[in-house]
Amino acid sequence: MDKNRIEGVAKQVKGSVKEAIGKMTGDKRIELEGMAEKNLGKAQAKSGELADKVRDKLEK
């Protein structure tokens, strides 16, 4: 498994927590930072997924 997949999922979780804290406290800046971090994590996880697929194809 590509490390980008793992790091991406971790960023998604961290972003979700940050977003929830921002919503609970009414802090829009924290909420938006969390949303951005979550989206970056999704992109990074997809990048890792693609790298895994390429690696699998090359190994065949």
N, C-alpha and C positions, 0 to 999 in steps of 0.2 A: 504494500500500500504506500502510495506516495505521501511524503511528509506534508505536502500542501493540503491534502485532503484532511489530515488530522488537525493541522493548524487552522484551516478554514472553518472546520466545525467548532473548534474552540472559540474562534472569533465570533461565530454566530451565537453561541451560548452567552459569551460575555456581552455582546451587543444587545441581546434580548433582555438580559438582566439589567443592563444600563438603561435601556428603553423603559422597562417596567418601573425602575426607580424614578426616572424622570417623570413618568406619568403620575406616580403616586405622590410625588412631592410637588408636582406642578412646575417643575424646572424644564422648560422647553429645550434649553441648550443641551442638557444631559440626555433628554429623550431623542433629540435629533442626532447627537453623537452616537447613541446606541443604535439607532436605525442605520446610520451610515456604516458603522462597524459590522453590523449584521449583514448588510449587503456586500461589503468587502469580503467577509468570510464566505458568503455563498459563492462569489466569483472565484475565490482562491480554492475552495473545495471542488468546484467544477474544473478548474485548471488541473488539479491533482487527479481528478477522475479521468480527464482526457489523457494525461500522461500515463496513467495506468493502462488505459486501453491501447495506446500506442506501444507501450512496452510489451503487453500481452501479444499483440499482433507480430511484433518483431521476434518474439521468442518462438513462434510457431513455425 
